[in-house]
Amino acid sequence: MTLKKSIFLIVIVLIIDQWSKIYIKTHFQLGESVEVFNWFKIHFIENEGMAWGKKIPGAYGKIFLTIFRLFATGGIAYWLWDSLRKNAHPILIISIALIFAGAFGNIIDSLIYGVVFDHSNGQVSTFMPEIGGYASVFYGKVVDMLYFPIWEGILPSWIPIYGGKHFTFFNAIFNVADSAISLAVMLLIAFNKKVFPKEDQ
């Protein structure tokens, strides 16, 4: 795996990620949903940038998160460069490139989406609105849209704690950047022995 191929993979993931987010942002109102299959929907939500829509409380929580992610992405970039320099296993390099692309894709939302888009509450957002965006730099929200409610229903009463309650599997809503990171983690787990071989004692 070469540097050029790694950059190409990163660019492809970023293009798909940003295109999908811009399309959703400029064609859907917040909360709007379209059913593709009964187990897959396009459902537009926004979050502060943490997993499962969590956020760091306080006035500076969002900017702290974005700055932290910028430093973390820099660390991932160094990891990728170092792995390429050491001719690491191609699966490791592909995984790091996917993680970098995913992290950077969501950082773009946090950095500039508040500036280049107006809000999506009850309206379809406009790109580069004349009146300005919905937030300042660092305070943009991450666009999510991929929703796979594979099964929804009432759980049997004999199941401890959750029995008799409504349950959705899988209820996370995510984006292409998140998918890239998840794929990378699965590759690292599946090919752990090849990617991180034990050195002979």
N, C-alpha and C positions, 0 to 999 in steps of 0.2 A: 504494500500500500504506500503510495507516494504522497508527497505534499499536495501536488496538483489534484490528485484524486480525492484527497481529504477535503480540500477547499471546494471542489466541485460538489461533493456530497453535502457539505454545509450550505452552500449557496442554493442547491435544489430544495433542501428542507426549508430554508428561510423563505424562498419564493412561494412555495406551496402554503406555508404557514401564514405569511403575510397576505397573500392573495385571498385565502379563505376568510381571514379576519376582516379584511377591508370589504370584501363582498357582503359578509354578514352585517357588518356595521352600517353599510350604505343601502341595504335592502330589507333589513328586519328591524322591527321595534323591539326594545328590551322585553324579554319574556315571550316573544313570538315563537311558535313552534310549527314545524312541518313534518308530518310523518312520512318517512321514506319506506320503511317496512314496519310491521307491528313491533319489531324488536330494535328498531333504529330510527331515531328522530334527529332533526336539526333543531336545536333548542337554544336560543340566544340568551346567554347570561353574561354578566361581567363580575369580576372579583378583584380584590386588592392585590392579587398576585401570589398568595400562598395556597397550598394544597387545601382542597375542600372548602374554598372560599373563606378561610380564616384570615384574620388580619392582626397586626400588632397594634394594640390600643395606644391612644395618645395622638397629639397633633403631629408628632414627628415620626410616628410608627411607619408610615408608608415610605417616607424618604430614607429612613434607616434601612428598611427592607431592600429598596432599590439599590442603594449604595453597597450593601452587603452582597447583593447578587452580582453587581458589577465586579467587585473584587473576586468573588467566587468564580465568575466566568473567566477572569484573567488567570486564575489558578488552573482552570480546565484547559485554557489555551496553552499554558506552559506544559501541562501534562501531555497534551497532544504533541507539541513540538519535541519534548523529551522522548516520547515513545517512538516518534518517527526517527529521531536521531539514533536511537538504540535499535532500530529495525525490529520493533516489537511485533507480536503476532497481529496479522491483519484484522482479526476480529476485535482485538483490543483497540486498534486505531479507529476502526469503523464505529465502535461503541463510544469512544471519547468524542469523535466528530459529531455523532448524533446527540450526545449530551450537551456539547457546546452549542450546536445549532438550536436545540430546544430551549436551553437557558437564555441564549441571546434573543431568540424569537419573542419570548415573553418579556424580556427587558425592554425591547423596542416599544411594546405596548405601554409599559410603565413610564418610560421616558417621554414619549412624544404623543401618544394617542389623546391625552387630555388637551393638547395644544392644537392638533390638526383636525380633530372632530368635535362637533357639538354633541350634546347628550342624546341618549336614545330612549328616554322616558316618554312614551306616548307618541313618538315620532321616529321616522327614519333619519339617521344621522347624516349630516352633510360634511363632506371632506373640505377642509380649509374654509370654514364659514366666515363670512364678513364680520360677524360680531365677535369672533374669537371662539376658542374651544371651551370645553366644560371644566378644565382644570389647568394648572400650571405644569411646567416641566417637573418630572419625577412623580407626579400624582395621577398619571393615567391609569386606567383599569384594564386588566387583561380580558380579552374577548375569548369566551368559550362557546362551543356550539355542538360538539359531538356527544350524543346521548344514546346509550344502549340499554334501555329498560328491558332486558331479556325476559324477565318474569316479574309480574306484579300480581299480588293477591293477598289473601288472608292466610297467615301461617296456621298450621294445625295446632290445636289447643294443647297437645301433649309436649310441644317444644318448650323447654324451660325459658323463662323470662319473656321471650318474644311471642310465645304462643297466643293465637287469637288476634294478633295485631297485623295491620297492613304492612307489607314488606315489598320493597323493590330491589331486584337484583338485575342489573348493576346500576346504581343510582348516581354515580359520578358523571359530571358533565365536564368535558375537557376539550383540548384543541390539538392541532397537528404538532405543535412544539412539545406538549405533554406526551403525545404518542411517541415521538422520537426518543425522549428520555426513557420512557417505559420500555420501549423496544431495546434500547441499549442495556438497560439493567437486566432484562431477560436474557440477552445474549451473553452478558458477563456471567450470569448464574449458570446458564446451560453449558457454556464452554469454559467454565472456571479453571479446569485442570490444564487446558491448552493455553489459555490466556495468561495464567499465573502458575507456570510450572515450578515445582519445588526444585531448588538447586541441590545437586548431589553433595552430600556431606563429605 
